[in-house]
Amino acid sequence: ARKVRGGLRRELSRPGAAKAAERQGDPIEMQRLPTNVDSKFRYVLLAAERAERMMRGSKPKIEAPNRKPSWIAMQEIRKDMVEWDYGPAEPPAEELEEELEAEGE
């Protein structure tokens, strides 16, 4: 039996517990943020996009006991197998002001 409050940290701090939880697809382990992703929001977006690609025919990058695309996508992100970036950088405010002025003329 697993303790929900307080016992979670203790349980995951046991030697090898995190690795075993990852192998089994433990939902508690899935809640921990991967080190290569900066926020939970981005993690969810990346996993959803990757899962959608797999549902449309893309092959999984890992061999997994679980066949759910969402679970596989999370594991691929966790193992840094999915490339992503922040997108194009926004131009400085000065450039935006110049563009707006040019459009107004």
C-alpha positions in Angstrom: 0.0 0.0 0.0 1.3 3.4 -1.0 1.0 6.5 1.2 -0.3 9.5 -0.7 0.8 12.2 1.6 4.4 12.5 2.9 5.3 9.0 1.9 5.8 9.8 -1.8 9.2 11.5 -1.3 10.3 8.7 1.1 9.2 6.1 -1.4 11.0 7.6 -4.4 14.1 8.3 -2.3 14.7 4.6 -1.8 17.7 3.3 -3.9 16.5 2.3 -7.3 12.8 3.3 -6.7 12.8 6.0 -9.3 14.3 3.6 -11.9 11.8 0.9 -11.1 8.9 3.3 -11.2 10.1 4.5 -14.7 10.2 0.9 -16.0 6.7 0.2 -14.8 5.3 3.5 -16.0 4.4 4.6 -12.5 2.0 7.6 -12.6 3.8 9.2 -9.6 7.1 9.1 -11.5 5.4 10.6 -14.6 4.6 13.7 -12.5 8.2 14.5 -12.0 9.6 17.1 -14.5 12.3 15.8 -16.8 15.6 17.7 -16.5 15.7 18.6 -20.2 12.3 20.5 -20.0 11.9 23.8 -18.3 8.2 23.6 -17.2 5.3 21.2 -16.8 3.3 23.2 -19.4 6.0 22.7 -22.0 6.4 19.0 -21.1 2.6 18.5 -21.7 2.8 20.3 -25.0 5.8 18.4 -26.2 4.3 15.1 -25.2 0.9 15.8 -26.8 2.5 16.9 -30.0 4.8 13.8 -30.1 1.9 11.5 -29.2 -0.2 13.0 -32.0 2.5 12.4 -34.5 2.7 8.7 -33.4 -1.1 8.4 -33.8 -0.7 9.7 -37.3 1.9 7.1 -38.2 5.3 8.1 -36.9 7.3 5.2 -35.4 8.2 5.3 -31.7 11.8 5.9 -30.9 11.9 3.5 -28.0 10.8 -0.1 -27.4 8.2 0.2 -24.7 6.0 -2.4 -22.8 3.2 0.2 -22.9 1.6 0.9 -26.3 -0.1 4.2 -25.4 1.3 7.0 -27.5 1.1 9.5 -24.7 3.1 7.3 -22.4 5.7 6.5 -25.1 6.0 10.3 -25.9 6.7 11.1 -22.3 9.4 8.5 -22.1 11.0 9.7 -25.3 11.1 13.3 -23.9 12.4 12.0 -20.6 15.3 10.2 -22.4 16.0 13.4 -24.5 15.1 11.6 -27.8 12.7 14.4 -29.0 14.3 17.5 -30.4 12.6 20.8 -29.6 13.4 24.5 -29.3 11.7 27.7 -28.1 10.9 28.8 -31.7 12.1 31.9 -33.4 13.3 34.8 -31.2 11.1 37.9 -31.1 12.6 40.9 -32.7 13.6 43.7 -30.3 10.9 46.3 -29.5 12.7 48.9 -31.6 12.3 46.9 -34.8 8.6 46.4 -34.1 8.1 50.1 -33.6 9.9 50.8 -36.9 7.7 48.3 -38.7 4.6 49.9 -37.3 5.7 53.3 -38.3 6.5 52.1 -41.8 3.1 50.6 -42.2 1.4 53.8 -41.0 3.1 55.9 -43.7 
